[in-house]
């Protein structure tokens, strides 16, 4: 686990670099689920961190997809009293994405929501726990929640769904 004692001095570039380095150190490990790590950039600036994962190794068991990506982004807008982030599990093969968005969108669901997209359409969006803690703790908690949430995905009428009780 990575810990930065002074959250006030934390900026987006530093945070994304630390998450990237944390994931990158796992790449050469033989049993690591992390296969590749890179920065997602926008106009030459770091916008997020992405990693290719062996899905079964990440989840510690069988899973219908062999490979997935972890997409992580954080922002610290001066206009809001809380941090923004997106933590997403993306399966390009099945065109499936699920994860948490803590931002200013969908405020009817609160400051944070869980979203599930399939084949380019949002098929589920539910309120989720608002996490106002150090961003690296948020990262650790949401990664752990991915491991718990992904096995709960069910399919109804050929559409994925996560039961309400599995969403934190």
QUIGI-V800277 format. One record per residue. N is the residue number from 1. RES is the residue in three letters. OMEGA is omega in degrees with one decimal (* if undefined). D_LAST is the distance of its C-alpha to the last C-alpha in whole Angstrom. Layout:
n=N res=RES omega=OMEGA d_last=D_LAST
n=N res=RES omega=OMEGA d_last=D_LAST
This chain:
n=1 res=UNK omega=178.5 d_last=21
n=2 res=UNK omega=179.7 d_last=23
n=3 res=UNK omega=173.8 d_last=23
n=4 res=UNK omega=-174.2 d_last=25
n=5 res=UNK omega=-174.1 d_last=26
n=6 res=UNK omega=-178.6 d_last=27
n=7 res=UNK omega=-177.9 d_last=24
n=8 res=UNK omega=-178.5 d_last=26
n=9 res=UNK omega=-179.0 d_last=29
n=10 res=UNK omega=173.7 d_last=26
n=11 res=UNK omega=-175.2 d_last=26
n=12 res=UNK omega=-177.8 d_last=25
n=13 res=UNK omega=-179.9 d_last=27
n=14 res=UNK omega=-179.3 d_last=27
n=15 res=UNK omega=-179.0 d_last=23
n=16 res=UNK omega=177.1 d_last=24
n=17 res=UNK omega=179.8 d_last=27
n=18 res=UNK omega=177.3 d_last=25
n=19 res=UNK omega=177.7 d_last=22
n=20 res=UNK omega=-178.4 d_last=25
n=21 res=UNK omega=177.8 d_last=27
n=22 res=UNK omega=178.8 d_last=24
n=23 res=UNK omega=-177.3 d_last=24
n=24 res=UNK omega=180.0 d_last=27
n=25 res=UNK omega=179.7 d_last=28
n=26 res=UNK omega=-174.5 d_last=27
n=27 res=UNK omega=-176.3 d_last=29
n=28 res=UNK omega=-178.4 d_last=32
n=29 res=UNK omega=-173.9 d_last=30
n=30 res=UNK omega=-176.7 d_last=31
n=31 res=UNK omega=-178.8 d_last=28
n=32 res=UNK omega=175.4 d_last=26
n=33 res=UNK omega=-176.8 d_last=24
n=34 res=UNK omega=-177.7 d_last=24
n=35 res=UNK omega=-177.3 d_last=27
n=36 res=UNK omega=-179.9 d_last=28
n=37 res=UNK omega=176.9 d_last=26
n=38 res=UNK omega=174.9 d_last=28
n=39 res=UNK omega=168.9 d_last=27
n=40 res=UNK omega=-176.8 d_last=26
n=41 res=UNK omega=174.7 d_last=29
n=42 res=UNK omega=-175.6 d_last=30
n=43 res=UNK omega=175.6 d_last=34
n=44 res=UNK omega=179.5 d_last=34
n=45 res=UNK omega=176.6 d_last=31
n=46 res=UNK omega=178.8 d_last=28
n=47 res=UNK omega=-179.1 d_last=25
n=48 res=UNK omega=176.7 d_last=23
n=49 res=UNK omega=177.3 d_last=23
n=50 res=UNK omega=179.5 d_last=23
n=51 res=UNK omega=172.1 d_last=23
n=52 res=UNK omega=-175.5 d_last=24
n=53 res=UNK omega=166.3 d_last=23
n=54 res=UNK omega=-171.5 d_last=24
n=55 res=UNK omega=-177.6 d_last=21
n=56 res=UNK omega=177.6 d_last=22
n=57 res=UNK omega=179.7 d_last=23
n=58 res=UNK omega=-176.6 d_last=19
n=59 res=UNK omega=178.1 d_last=18
n=60 res=UNK omega=179.3 d_last=20
n=61 res=UNK omega=-178.0 d_last=22
n=62 res=UNK omega=-179.3 d_last=23
n=63 res=UNK omega=-174.5 d_last=21
n=64 res=UNK omega=177.7 d_last=23
n=65 res=UNK omega=178.7 d_last=23
n=66 res=UNK omega=-173.4 d_last=25
n=67 res=UNK omega=177.1 d_last=24
n=68 res=UNK omega=175.0 d_last=21
n=69 res=UNK omega=172.0 d_last=21
n=70 res=UNK omega=177.2 d_last=18
n=71 res=UNK omega=-178.2 d_last=18
n=72 res=UNK omega=172.8 d_last=18
n=73 res=UNK omega=177.6 d_last=19
n=74 res=UNK omega=173.7 d_last=19
n=75 res=UNK omega=-178.6 d_last=21
n=76 res=UNK omega=-176.0 d_last=22
n=77 res=UNK omega=178.9 d_last=24
n=78 res=UNK omega=-177.1 d_last=26
n=79 res=UNK omega=-178.3 d_last=26
n=80 res=UNK omega=-178.2 d_last=22
n=81 res=UNK omega=-178.4 d_last=21
n=82 res=UNK omega=-179.6 d_last=18
n=83 res=UNK omega=173.2 d_last=18
n=84 res=UNK omega=172.2 d_last=17
n=85 res=UNK omega=169.0 d_last=15
n=86 res=UNK omega=174.2 d_last=14
n=87 res=UNK omega=-172.9 d_last=13
n=88 res=UNK omega=171.2 d_last=14
n=89 res=UNK omega=-175.6 d_last=15
n=90 res=UNK omega=175.9 d_last=19
n=91 res=UNK omega=-179.1 d_last=21
n=92 res=UNK omega=-178.4 d_last=24
n=93 res=UNK omega=-178.6 d_last=26
n=94 res=UNK omega=-178.0 d_last=24
n=95 res=UNK omega=-176.8 d_last=23
n=96 res=UNK omega=176.9 d_last=19
n=97 res=UNK omega=172.7 d_last=17
n=98 res=UNK omega=179.3 d_last=13
n=99 res=UNK omega=-175.7 d_last=11
n=100 res=UNK omega=177.4 d_last=9
n=101 res=UNK omega=174.5 d_last=12
n=102 res=UNK omega=-174.4 d_last=13
n=103 res=UNK omega=-177.1 d_last=16
n=104 res=UNK omega=-179.8 d_last=18
n=105 res=UNK omega=175.9 d_last=18
n=106 res=UNK omega=-177.6 d_last=17
n=107 res=UNK omega=174.5 d_last=17
n=108 res=UNK omega=178.0 d_last=17
n=109 res=UNK omega=-176.9 d_last=13
n=110 res=UNK omega=-175.5 d_last=13
n=111 res=UNK omega=178.8 d_last=13
n=112 res=UNK omega=176.6 d_last=10
n=113 res=UNK omega=174.5 d_last=9
n=114 res=UNK omega=-178.2 d_last=8
n=115 res=UNK omega=177.7 d_last=12
n=116 res=UNK omega=178.6 d_last=14
n=117 res=UNK omega=178.1 d_last=17
n=118 res=UNK omega=-179.2 d_last=20
n=119 res=UNK omega=174.9 d_last=24
n=120 res=UNK omega=-179.9 d_last=23
n=121 res=UNK omega=173.4 d_last=22
n=122 res=UNK omega=-178.6 d_last=18
n=123 res=UNK omega=177.6 d_last=18
n=124 res=UNK omega=174.7 d_last=14
n=125 res=UNK omega=-177.1 d_last=12
n=126 res=UNK omega=174.9 d_last=10
n=127 res=UNK omega=179.4 d_last=8
n=128 res=UNK omega=-178.5 d_last=5
n=129 res=UNK omega=174.3 d_last=5
n=130 res=UNK omega=-179.6 d_last=9
n=131 res=UNK omega=177.7 d_last=10
n=132 res=UNK omega=179.3 d_last=14
n=133 res=UNK omega=179.8 d_last=15
n=134 res=UNK omega=-177.2 d_last=18
n=135 res=UNK omega=178.1 d_last=17
n=136 res=UNK omega=173.8 d_last=18
n=137 res=UNK omega=175.7 d_last=15
n=138 res=UNK omega=178.8 d_last=12
n=139 res=UNK omega=-179.4 d_last=14
n=140 res=UNK omega=-177.8 d_last=14
n=141 res=UNK omega=-178.4 d_last=10
n=142 res=UNK omega=175.3 d_last=9
n=143 res=UNK omega=176.8 d_last=12
n=144 res=UNK omega=179.9 d_last=11
n=145 res=UNK omega=174.6 d_last=8
n=146 res=UNK omega=-179.6 d_last=10
n=147 res=UNK omega=179.2 d_last=12
n=148 res=UNK omega=-173.7 d_last=10
n=149 res=UNK omega=-175.0 d_last=9
n=150 res=UNK omega=177.1 d_last=12
n=151 res=UNK omega=-179.3 d_last=14
n=152 res=UNK omega=179.8 d_last=12
n=153 res=UNK omega=175.8 d_last=14
n=154 res=UNK omega=179.5 d_last=17
n=155 res=UNK omega=178.0 d_last=20
n=156 res=UNK omega=-178.5 d_last=21
n=157 res=UNK omega=178.1 d_last=24
n=158 res=UNK omega=176.0 d_last=24
n=159 res=UNK omega=178.6 d_last=21
n=160 res=UNK omega=179.4 d_last=17
n=161 res=UNK omega=174.0 d_last=14
n=162 res=UNK omega=179.2 d_last=11
n=163 res=UNK omega=-177.2 d_last=11
n=164 res=UNK omega=-177.2 d_last=9
n=165 res=UNK omega=179.0 d_last=8
n=166 res=UNK omega=-178.2 d_last=6
n=167 res=UNK omega=179.1 d_last=4
n=168 res=UNK omega=* d_last=0
